[in-house]
Amino acid sequence: MSYGPRMFIRQASAAAATYPTLRPETVTTTTSHHLSPAFPGRAPWGTANKLRAWQQGALEKYIQDQPRDFLAVATPGAGKTTFALTLASWLLHHHVVQQVTVVAPTEHLKKQWAEAAARIGIKLDPEYSAGPLSKEYQGVAVTYAGVGVRPMLHRNRCEQRKTLVILDEIHHAGDSKSWGEACQEAFDPATRRLALTGTPFRSDTNPIPFVAYEEGNDGIRRSSADYTYGYGNALADGVVRPVIFLSYSGNMRWRTKAGDEIAARLGEPMTKDAIGQAWRTALAPTGEWIPNVLAAADKRLTEVRKGIPDAGGLVIATDQDSAREYAKILKKVTGEKPTVVLSDEKAASKKIDQFSGDESRWMVAVRMVSEGVDVPRLAVGVYATTISTPLFFAQAVGRFVRSRRRGETASVFVPTIPMLLDFANEMEVERDHVLDKPKSGSEEENPFSEEDKLLADAEKLEDEETEDQLPFEALESDAVFDRVLYDGAEFGMQAHPGSEEEQDYLGIPGLLEPDQVQLLLQKRQTRQIAHSRQKPAAEADLLEKAAEARPVVTHKQLLELRKSLNTMVGAYVHQSGKPHGVIHTELRRVCGGPPSAEATAGQLKERIKKVQEWATRMR
């Protein structure tokens, strides 16, 4: 059985009789004839007949080091599957291993792996459950959940034959203690283990099996990758698309369980519960925010399809009921029934495959399309879910960044939620999994240190809707185009849906180089500012401030303000001799407002200024 193209086998065989002495240069052509760097989708521009530079580099490093464990971190859409199967082909051909086990997060993904492997002659059984494996297969594709149910089955397979285990999206092995322990038990005897992930960070401190952690100068252990290829590098190489985030604000009104009616505007500083309720009000299909944003996203898709005729859109919903309602709205907007994918449906994988291969406009899904699922034609997305972890956000955006040809751009619509805007502005930040939490002062030294947990609370362990949101009833909502975020910068002026100002940004061409995107956004904002200055104030129906003049106070910024306040209070404790609690109570009495854990940025700044004033008087 040939596990790669003839050229690859001839070069590899001629280079060395045993794998330890094989030189890295012998892998330069690898699987060029059989394996597209973007498969199982289409190959990106210019890369159909060769490995990408990062794949080549990672392969050479592996062959040179010959490690038992190898962690490759590559941004979604970069081609981790190609790298992994190329390496599997090499290990099988050189008899380093005799079989392959692929572990994937979902049923759909394990089938996708089996299909991809079959293209280069590696046959994996995606339906394997127990017992001897048919001789026609070189391995199996299973899920983390499946390993969790029968770890000893897979351990026995590893003990019987030399096995390469490919752990796709390895961070899932830390989703629960049982999954992590099962993976450790099942694959501890494996000859080789290849861990892959596009997002090696988690919000918890559950250790991930077979991942090395190194202690930094601060005493905190962080995950250590053997090869890293981040979004920034991939964007520079043209491997992924640049992402334009279009943010929408608006006025929300809802009723609490106590019967109180509350009104707020998305993006304004609010308590955590108020942000959650305003967010859910915006996403309620009964209001005006969702219909307006979906209509704007469809206009954007129409523009993108002028350059990318088969471009598709994806709406990521919080739950199945919302997904169905969003689909109804999209049908009214487009006249075309969208594909609805629900994770508990038997036909879910088939629907995804069908949508991937046709030219229909929209798909609506709850969560199974958020990670790893390869639909290369997705170019426009709507983040219509209240899931608020950086892990889920990164994986969701990763569905739109896969580049097929030079100049393609991706557009993702998001509500103006400070946390999401923060994630969007940090697209190029490379993160590691932090195993230890920073040591902080004791509660006795700082009774308000509990406030430092606010950011951690926002990043829940599980990628799911937060459970502590108070019961409420969404009453009404409207939508306002707020800003465009691109490459860490913000552009645009607030505008009503359907206005010329909004259309300026929805009509950005779908085929642009990254530097052209930024230049065009700058030009359009300059033009809008000039136009706004010419307009009489009486004609302005919105607070027309440029994005750069409307900074959003993020959770991180609020956290820094709280820390600054606590530091100032701590210093004043030593100066005045008063306890922390007394000083904080006095600040609330003088300045007004809620406890600092719920205070706005303005209230926190006012208290910091007041403490400084008190301290100056005592000198």
TAVENFEN-V331539 format. One line per field, one symbol per residue. psi: psi as a letter, one per 20 degrees, with the letter a starting at -180 (. if undefined). A space follows every 10 residues. Layout:
psi = ???
This chain:
psi = ppjarhgggg gghhhqhqhh jpqhhijhhc lhhhopijqj bqprpjjhjr qrghggghgg gghghlqhpp ooopqpihlh gggghggggg hghjkhrirp ppprhrgghh hggggghhhj joopoijphr aqpqiiqjaq prrhghhhgm hhghghghhh qpppponpmh hhijhqhhgg hgggghjhiq gqpopqqink qriakpqpqj pqpppahjjp pqqoqhppnr ggghghijhr qqpppoppbr pqprprhiip ppprppiqpr rghggghggh ghipiiaigg hgghgghhgg hgghihhnhj prqpporgrh ggghhhhggh hhghjpprpp ophjphjggh gggghhiakr gqppqfiijh phponhipip qonlqjpkqh gggghghiii ipphrpiqqq pppqqmpggg hgghikhjpp qrpphqqqpr rrhhhnijih hiigghhimq gqmrpqijpq qrppgqqrqp pgrppplirq qrqqqqpirh gghhhhjpqi oqqghhgggg ggghggghgg hhhipqhhip jqnnpqhijm pporhghhgh gghgghgggh hhghhhjqqg hgghghghgg irraqhhjqr gghghhhghg ghgghhhi.
